[in-house]
Amino acid sequence: MLRRAILALTLLTAGALVGLQAPAAAADSTNPGPYAVGYVDANVSASGRSFSARVYYPATTAGQNAPIAAGRFPAVAFGHGFLQAISKYAGTLTHLSSWGFVVAAPTSQGGLFPSHGAFADDLNAQLAWLVAQDATAGSRFNAHINTAKLGLSGHSMGAGASVLAGARNSAVTTVANLAAAETNPSAVTAAGTLTKPLMLLSGSADGTAPPASHQRPIYNAKPAPKQLRTITGGFHCGFMDSTSTFCDSGSISRATQLQITRRVLTDWFRFYLAGDTSLNDAVWGTAAHSDPQVVFEGVA
């Protein structure tokens, strides 16, 4: 009897200790996610807009026109920078897709005199197209888009346009972008009416769209929830896969900046679009505040 009592107590104690264990740590967004990544070049027509786009998506095998993976995935529209090809962002967009996001990059407004307002409409049309594809029989994306979880992103001009787009589109869940530049119409003014969570990722050494004159005013105008996270030593062109004409430089390497960028951006979208609550610490908690590579500022 004594031996049975001791065994029962041991099992009860072990069960209690298991119940007290800390939640499992979130998978590290620095590394690629669990999905292979496919891509397709699409002709987009939605909301009165027409343009071409490259769409990256979680796939069963990697490569162009690969079969899409099982499941429904959040969708993100990404806006390129001024005079920048969407291929400059392939590494970051592929990284996001490996974590379970359908990410589409319109090629529109690529000339010398782009319309920022039209680009914002294109980003929203891109999301509308993906939502429509979810319900289109025979589409690659039929029954594969989580139409309730839509995000906007971009770099520089495209980042500013993502703020404009977010302010115009009540269906958007969140906006998170890179080195957002002021636009015409004003992204600063639009930020004042953007109620969804916004994360602005900037570089402290940005010589093209410095944080003080571009991201800071957008952040100040935006009501909570909002973040301004600044990569120490980061530069404007460091958010792209390769250099371009008139590019600036910073005190960290492009490879280092891209690694940080992909981690922070993916954490944000995993938290807000994929609903991964294990990332609360990385997005809003101690880990975010004490990040040695990124200065945190935010209001939940």
ABEGO torsion letter per residue (X at the ends): XAAAAAAAAAAAAAAAAAAABBBBBBBBAABBBABBBBBBBBBBBBGGBBBBBBBBBBBABBEBGBBBBBEBBBBBBBBBBBGBBAAAAAAAAAAAAAAGBBBBBBABGABABBBAAAAAAAAAAAAAAAAAAAABBGBAABGABBAABBBBBEBEAAAAAAAAAAAABAABABBBBBGBBBBOBBAAAAAAABABBBBBBBBAABAABBAAAAAAAAAAABBOBBBBBBBBGBBAAAABABBBBGBBBBABBAAAAAAAAAAAAAAAAAAAAAGBAAAAAAAABAAAAABAABBBBBBX
